[in-house]
Amino acid sequence: MSTTRATPRIPIDAIEELVAQRYVSVQKHPTADLYIYNYTPKAAWEKRWTPETRMCRGLILDGAGNVVQRPFEKFFNWGDPAAGPIPLDEPFEVYEKVDGSLGILHWAEAEPALATRGSFTSTQAVQGTRILREQYGHTWAGLERRLTYLFEIIYPLNRIVVDYGRREDIVLLAVIETATGRDLSLGGFESLGFPVVERHDGVTDFRELAEVQASNREGYVVKFASGLRLKIKLEEYVRLHRLVTGVTHRRIWEALRMGIPLATLKDTASADYRQWVDDVAAEIQGRYRAIEDEARRDFKDLGDRKANALYYATCRHPAVLFRMLDGRPYDDVIWRLVRPEQSSPFKVEV
């Protein structure tokens, strides 16, 4: 089933505005004139789903704004209002939902490489590229640069919930005609030499898939004739995913306060939100430094404690100033001031 969705001209001005508003991130390729755009955790948290943010799911442009690689747009879980109207009368296909990281094949030099949704150089991109080059060099002659090849990157250290054992692989998920956005039939690409995502035939009502009871599986992707994709995640996967990705603003704050390396949190976070951990940490640390800098500017010792108290009362952080006056550590006071509310982006999309 080859499908087409509306693919208007890339609204680069609107996308750049979203970058400025931090709803979309952009990363330049280390050596090539390529830029990868991805919606941010802020967009997911605020449910800022516009045509532009949905399009920016690993979209790769060159410096002139031309589309170089066009992944499928952001798609949603069955039951999520953001999915919009579901075309129940359309033909559909059902595929296994693979639990790894999206890999976007691109050509920066003579050899192909994989990027992840927001990075050319993430750990998953580096490992995916290594697998592509070590295991699938024989496939390159069959790759067409006019097409966007999308893979799931699987290796033991990238495990999220599903355990694939010692398997290191890239699984072909989709092939998109870059110029038009046409989602091509995978059947025409099975001869390339990559493992192809499993197709589940014989499903007459995709809604029944939500009731499937199974362990060590993520779920399904339903692909409609119009090009709409829909995720159906199994109940057990959702339960385990919530357990292993329980990273919140508060936990990041606690790690910073206690000097725990952020890597310990990233190891339990899904690939989609590892950058979010860094963003939240930077925000908390920035607030800490701002309070500390302001207190240092305000600090004075007037030689009399009562006079100091009257002066400190006019300042925003008197408790910090008194600690400075007494020569005592003040970091615990500032950490309390920057303590965030308990919130987590993982409630947005599971």
C-alpha positions in Angstrom: 0.0 0.0 0.0 1.6 3.2 -1.2 0.1 6.3 0.4 0.2 10.0 0.1 -0.5 12.7 2.6 -0.6 16.5 1.8 3.0 17.7 1.8 3.0 21.5 1.3 6.1 23.5 0.7 8.3 23.6 3.8 7.3 26.7 5.8 10.9 27.5 6.8 10.0 31.0 8.3 7.4 29.4 10.6 9.8 26.7 11.6 12.5 29.2 12.4 10.0 31.1 14.6 9.3 27.8 16.4 13.0 27.4 16.9 13.2 30.8 18.5 10.3 29.9 20.8 12.0 26.6 21.7 9.2 24.4 20.3 11.6 23.1 17.7 15.3 22.3 18.0 17.8 22.5 15.1 21.3 20.9 14.9 23.8 21.5 12.2 25.8 18.5 10.8 29.4 18.6 12.0 30.8 18.8 8.4 28.0 19.1 5.9 25.6 21.9 5.1 22.7 19.9 6.6 20.3 20.8 9.5 18.1 18.5 11.4 14.8 19.8 13.0 12.9 18.1 15.8 10.0 19.1 18.0 11.2 19.6 21.6 9.9 18.2 24.9 8.4 21.7 25.5 6.2 21.2 22.4 5.2 17.8 23.6 4.6 19.0 27.2 2.4 21.9 26.0 0.8 19.8 23.2 1.9 22.4 20.6 1.0 20.2 17.7 0.9 22.3 14.6 1.7 21.1 11.0 5.2 22.5 11.5 6.0 20.9 14.8 4.6 17.5 13.6 6.7 17.8 10.4 9.8 18.4 12.5 10.4 14.9 13.6 13.9 14.5 12.2 13.3 16.7 9.1 16.7 17.4 7.4 17.1 20.5 5.3 20.1 22.0 3.6 21.3 25.6 4.1 19.0 26.9 1.4 16.0 25.3 3.1 15.6 22.5 0.6 14.2 19.2 1.9 17.0 16.6 2.0 15.3 13.9 4.0 11.6 13.8 5.1 10.7 11.3 7.8 7.0 10.6 8.5 5.5 13.3 10.7 4.7 12.9 14.3 1.9 10.4 14.9 -0.1 9.6 18.0 -1.5 6.9 20.2 -4.9 5.4 19.7 -7.2 7.3 22.0 -5.1 10.5 22.0 -7.3 13.5 21.0 -4.3 14.9 19.1 -4.6 12.0 16.6 -7.6 13.7 15.1 -10.4 12.0 13.2 -9.6 8.3 12.5 -10.6 7.1 9.0 -12.4 4.0 10.2 -13.6 3.2 6.6 -10.1 3.2 5.1 -8.0 0.2 4.3 -5.1 -0.2 6.7 -2.0 -2.2 7.3 -0.7 -3.3 10.7 3.0 -3.4 11.6 5.0 -4.4 14.7 6.0 -1.4 16.9 9.8 -1.8 17.4 11.2 -0.4 20.7 14.4 1.4 19.8 15.4 4.8 18.3 14.3 6.2 15.0 17.2 6.3 12.5 17.0 8.6 9.4 19.3 7.6 6.6 21.1 10.6 5.0 24.1 11.2 2.8 26.6 13.8 4.2 29.6 12.4 2.3 30.2 9.4 0.1 28.8 7.0 2.7 25.3 6.9 4.2 24.8 7.5 7.9 21.9 7.5 10.3 20.7 10.5 12.3 18.2 10.3 15.2 15.2 12.6 15.5 17.2 15.5 16.7 20.8 14.8 16.2 23.4 13.7 13.7 25.8 12.8 16.5 23.8 11.2 19.3 24.9 8.0 20.8 22.1 6.2 19.0 23.0 7.9 15.7 26.7 6.9 16.1 25.8 3.3 16.9 23.2 3.1 14.1 25.7 4.4 11.6 28.2 1.8 12.8 25.7 -1.0 12.3 24.7 0.3 8.9 28.3 0.4 7.7 29.5 -2.8 9.4 26.6 -5.0 8.6 24.9 -3.5 5.5 27.5 -2.2 3.2 26.2 -4.6 0.5 22.9 -2.6 0.5 24.2 0.8 -0.5 24.2 0.2 -4.2 20.4 -0.2 -4.1 19.7 2.9 -2.1 18.2 5.9 -4.0 19.0 9.4 -2.8 15.6 10.7 -3.8 14.1 8.5 -1.0 14.1 8.8 2.8 14.8 5.4 4.5 13.6 5.2 8.1 14.9 2.5 10.5 14.6 1.5 14.1 18.0 1.3 15.8 18.3 -1.6 18.2 21.3 -2.6 20.4 21.6 -3.7 24.1 22.6 -0.4 25.6 19.7 1.3 23.9 17.1 -0.9 25.6 14.0 1.0 26.7 11.6 -1.7 27.7 11.6 -4.6 25.2 14.6 -6.9 25.6 16.1 -7.8 22.3 18.9 -9.7 23.9 22.3 -9.2 22.3 20.8 -8.1 19.0 22.5 -5.1 17.3 20.5 -4.2 14.2 18.6 -1.6 12.2 15.1 -2.5 11.1 13.6 -0.9 8.0 10.3 0.8 9.0 9.3 3.0 6.1 10.5 4.5 2.8 9.3 8.0 1.9 9.5 9.7 -1.4 11.3 12.8 -0.2 9.9 15.3 -2.7 6.3 14.4 -2.2 6.0 12.7 1.2 4.6 9.6 -0.5 4.8 6.7 1.9 5.9 3.8 -0.4 5.0 0.1 0.0 7.7 -1.7 2.0 7.1 -4.8 -0.2 9.1 -3.1 -2.9 12.2 -2.8 -0.6 12.5 -6.2 1.0 15.2 -7.2 -1.5 17.5 -4.4 -0.4 18.9 -6.7 2.3 17.7 -5.0 5.5 15.5 -6.7 8.0 12.0 -5.3 7.4 9.5 -4.5 10.2 7.0 -7.4 10.7 3.6 -7.0 9.1 0.6 -8.5 10.8 -2.0 -9.6 8.2 -5.5 -10.7 8.8 -6.5 -7.9 11.2 -10.0 -6.7 10.4 -10.6 -4.3 13.3 -7.4 -2.5 14.5 -9.2 -1.4 17.7 -9.0 -5.0 19.0 -5.2 -4.7 19.1 -5.4 -2.6 22.2 -6.7 -5.7 24.1 -3.8 -8.0 23.1 -2.1 -9.3 26.2 1.6 -9.9 25.6 4.9 -9.3 27.3 8.3 -8.1 25.9 6.5 -6.3 23.0 5.7 -2.6 22.5 2.6 -2.8 20.3 1.5 -1.9 16.8 1.6 0.8 14.2 -1.5 1.1 12.0 -0.9 2.7 8.6 -4.1 3.9 6.8 -4.4 4.2 3.0 -4.4 8.0 3.4 -1.0 7.9 5.1 -2.2 8.5 8.6 -0.2 6.4 11.2 -1.5 5.4 14.6 0.3 3.8 17.5 -1.3 1.1 19.7 0.8 0.3 22.7 0.2 -2.8 24.8 -0.9 -2.3 28.4 2.1 -4.2 29.9 4.5 -2.1 27.8 2.9 1.1 29.0 3.1 0.0 32.6 6.8 -0.9 32.4 7.6 2.2 30.3 6.2 4.4 33.1 8.3 2.7 35.6 11.6 2.9 33.7 11.1 6.5 32.5 10.0 8.0 35.8 12.3 11.0 35.4 10.8 14.2 36.7 11.9 17.8 37.3 12.1 17.0 41.0 14.4 14.0 40.4 16.7 16.1 38.2 16.8 18.8 40.9 17.6 16.2 43.6 20.4 14.8 41.5 21.9 18.3 41.0 21.5 19.1 44.7 23.2 15.9 45.8 25.9 15.9 43.1 24.7 12.8 41.4 25.8 12.6 37.7 23.0 13.2 35.3 24.1 10.1 33.4 22.4 8.0 36.0 19.0 9.6 35.1 19.7 9.4 31.4 20.3 5.7 31.6 16.7 5.2 32.7 15.2 7.8 30.4 13.8 7.0 27.0 15.9 8.2 24.0 13.3 10.9 23.2 13.8 12.7 26.5 17.5 12.4 27.2 18.0 15.9 25.8 15.1 17.0 28.0 17.1 16.0 31.1 19.9 18.3 30.0 17.5 21.1 29.3 15.8 20.9 32.7 19.1 20.6 34.5 20.4 23.7 32.6 17.3 25.7 33.6 17.6 24.7 37.3 21.4 25.5 37.3 20.7 28.8 35.6 18.2 29.8 38.3 20.7 28.7 41.0 23.4 30.9 39.5 21.1 33.8 39.1 20.1 33.8 42.8 23.8 33.3 43.9 25.0 36.2 41.6 22.2 38.5 42.9 23.0 37.7 46.5 26.7 38.4 45.9 25.9 41.8 44.4 23.6 42.6 47.3 25.8 41.5 50.1 27.1 44.1 52.5 28.4 44.0 56.0 27.4 47.2 57.7 29.1 46.3 60.9 26.0 46.0 63.0 23.6 42.9 62.9 20.5 45.0 63.3 21.5 47.3 60.5 22.4 44.3 58.4 18.9 42.8 59.1 17.1 46.0 58.1 19.1 46.2 54.9 18.8 42.4 54.1 15.0 42.8 54.5 15.0 45.0 51.4 16.7 42.4 49.3 15.1 39.4 47.6 17.2 36.6 49.3 17.9 37.6 53.0 18.4 34.0 54.1 21.3 33.7 51.7 22.8 37.0 52.8 22.8 36.0 56.5 24.6 32.8 55.6 27.2 34.8 53.7 27.5 37.2 56.7 28.1 34.3 59.1 30.5 32.5 56.8 28.3 29.5 56.6 27.4 27.4 53.5 24.3 28.8 51.7 23.9 26.3 48.9 21.1 24.4 50.7 19.1 27.6 50.9 19.4 28.3 47.2 18.5 24.7 46.3 15.3 25.0 48.3 14.5 28.2 46.4 14.9 26.6 43.0 13.1 23.4 43.9 10.7 22.6 41.1 7.1 21.4 41.1 6.7 17.6 40.6 6.1 17.2 36.9 7.2 14.9 34.2 7.1 15.1 30.4 6.6 11.3 30.2 3.0 11.7 30.9 2.6 13.4 27.6 3.3 10.5 25.3 3.7 6.9 26.3 
